[in-house]
């Protein structure tokens, strides 16, 4: 993704001529919590009281869902959000989805995923996982998957707007800031750099390869 402009302030830019569409392009950071915390609770409830799953499958499938989300986060960021379109329409769509965030990284209203994107994706992933592992097991798995997504969205907001004193969070913030300001072709993990290490897109790996 070629960057020609990066704002260091909390300014924003208009994305749509329509005031109606423009309104829905700005999302308060608590919106994902309002929408998806009930989803997590609902599927945990179904796991226990509808499907009567035991403790072991629940405590195994919830972390598995979180783990699968972490890979999904990495793959979406690397191959979808950083796809290089060539058509005018493709470039416009890319700017709406992710380019605007790289140009205006401190815009507080465009840091979490818009419901117009997150809700359809949630349905898509739910039916995909239900097809793969069945309706019973998908309940705890999907609660973990959605919880992982919420952790990602809240982490992303915090990385851009909070000053961390904890060593781990400072490292996570530094990793993402390097992605924004120095090397946006690497460092695709936001809530963790685990998959960057696995797939050798961590900045240390790239520095070693360039020597």
C-alpha positions, 0 to 999 in steps of 0.5 A, a space after each residue: 500500500 503506497 502512502 502519500 500522506 499520513 496525519 499525525 493529529 486526530 483530524 479526519 477526512 470525509 469519505 462519502 458525499 452522502 451525509 447518511 453514508 458518512 454518518 455510518 463511517 464513523 464508529 464509537 469504540 464501544 459499539 463493537 462491545 454493545 453489539 458483540 458482548 451479547 453474542 459471546 454470552 448467548 453462545 456460552 448460554 447455548 453451550 451450557 443450557 441448550 446443547 449441555 456440553 461438558 466442561 472439557 469441550 467448552 474450556 477447550 473450544 473457547 480458547 481454540 476460537 480465540 486462537 483461530 481469530 488471531 490467525 484470521 486477524 493476521 490473514 485479513 490484515 495482510 491479504 485483504 486490508 493490504 491488498 494492492 488494487 489497480 482499478 479506480 474502484 478497487 483503490 476507492 474500496 481499499 481506501 474505505 476499508 483500510 487506507 483511510 486508517 493508514 492516512 489518518 491513524 489517530 482518527 478515533 472514529 475509524 479505529 474499530 470495525 464498522 458494523 456494516 463490515 463486522 456483522 456480515 463477516 460474523 454471519 459468514 464465519 459463523 455459518 462456515 464454522 458451523 458447517 465445519 464442526 457442527 452446531 453444538 461445538 460451534 457455540 463455544 468455539 464461536 463465543 471464543 472467536 468473537 471474544 478474540 475479535 473484541 480483544 483485537 478491536 479494543 486493543 487496536 483502539 487502545 494502541 492508538 490512544 492510550 499511553 502504556 506503562 506495562 512492558 508487554 503492552 508497550 511492545 505491542 504498541 511499538 510493533 503496530 506503530 512501526 507497521 504504520 510509520 516505518 514498514 506497512 508491508 510487515 507487522 500485520 498482527 495487531 493484538 499479537 505479533 505471534 503470526 508475524 513471527 510464524 510467517 516471517 513478517 516480523 520486522 526483525 526477520 525482515 531486517 535479518 533478510 536484508 543483511 
